Amino acid sequence: MKIFEDQNTSEKFDGEELEFFIDDITYIGEVYLDGNLIFQSPDAIDEESLEAEFYNNFTVINDEDESLYERYEDDDLYGVDDWD
């Protein structure tokens, strides 16, 4: 799970797959997280510049392969191995 925070608005976005596109007609750069548009740039000339601009505007808060819930079992949360 990846969590990104927009530095301008403090809005947070979470998801798995980040995609960078340049629209061939309008030449507007678009960044999608799990298919949802989260960033646009009229200044990007290619995907590399769009990616650089995105990371200048967004902070990566979390970049883990699994959520905290998946990492721990219920027993581990309480520190109890057996409920006898």
N, C-alpha and C positions, 0 to 999 in steps of 0.2 A: 504494500500500500504506500502510495506517495501522497504527501500533503504539501500543497503549495500555498503561500500567502502572498496576495497582491500587496506590494509595499505602498501603493498609493491609497488603497481603500481598506486595507487590513482584512479583506474578504479571504476566506480559506476555501480551497478546493481539494477534494481527495479523489483518487482513482488509481488505476493501474497503468494505462497506456497513454503516453503523451505523443501527439502527432503534430508535425509542422507542415504547413502547406502554403504555397504562393498561388493565388488565384490568377490563372492565365489571362483573364479578361480585364480585371480591375487592378491587378498587380498589388493587391492587398494581402499581407501575410496574416495567416490565421493559425492559432494554436488550439488544438482540441485535447481534452482529457477525457478518455473513455467515450469519445464521440460528441462531447459537449464543448461548444466554443467557449474558451475562457480568456482569450486574448486576441486582439487584432492590431496590426501595425501597417500604416500606409507607407512607411519608410523602408521596409525590408525589400532588398533587391534579389535575394536568394535565401534558401533555407538556412544556411549558416548564419547570415546576418539576422534573420528572424529569431533563430535560437539564441544568439547573443543578446538581442534586445529583450527577449522573453526573460532570460536569467538576470538581466539588469533591472527588471521590473518585478520579479517574483523571487521569493525566498523559499528554499526547500526546507520545510519543517521536519518532515519525516520521510525516510526512504527505506522502508523495510519490506522484506519479502512476505511477511505475514503480520497479521494484526496482533496486538497484545493479547486478545482473547484466545487466539489460536495458539499462542506460545505457551500458555499455562493451562494446566488442567484445573478443574474445580478444587481438587484437594490441595494443589500447590498454592492456590490463592489464600488459603487459610492456614497453611503450614501443618496440615493434618494428614497423615498417611493412612490412618485407619479410624473409622468412626465407631469402634467397638464400645 
